Amino acid sequence: MFKFLADNIQYPKSAKAAGKEGTVFVGYVIRKTGKIDQIVVKRSSETKDLDEEAMRVVKLMPDWTPGKERGKPVDVEFTLPIKFKLQDDEKKASTLPTNIEDAIMKEEVVEEPEPLPASSTISDQEIFMVVEEMPEYPGGTKALMEYLGANLKYPEQAKADKVEGLVVVQFIVEKDGSLSGFDVKRGVSELLDVEALRVAKSMSNWKPGKQRGKHVRVKFSLPVRFKLDS
């Protein structure tokens, strides 16, 4: 998906000329058939051209592998953040790590909060789900995947029992980048849940999230997939 976005997103010329940047949160429904439907901008970048480009590329995406609930394909709401950022005279567009809970928890879709008015204040203890600059593992998503691949150990008993599945670990990225409040949001089995928690708790500090230029506390959901080789 990241390669598809990188290959297809074109930074709008008008936005380049005006030096416009921002993150567009595009929401859509992945139907039981895998087709994408009901594509909308759930949170605008406040630049029309960037919003329209994000929508255009999402509409180009091929069919997805549909989500399942109890073994049956179901409709799933998904939210994809697409970040447009100008760097060193290069015009780049990239995606932020999405809150995976949107993609897999059919009954508990996370709604992005409305942008705060400029006059409002941010509480030191407030916990956000989505912010202007999302927290990031050192080195980005690729480095995070490499870390999980190198450190995750498939429990031997789970292998013997042929237990597979996706464990979703939730935690808070604090204002200083430290991690706290670890919890298994969606489990598979005790063995896999414990291993996913162990690896998540072993992560180094993250780059903290920001809202209106200020570091804030952000709740993050990390999917850890256990799959046996065929």
Disulfide bonds with the S-S distance in Angstrom:
none
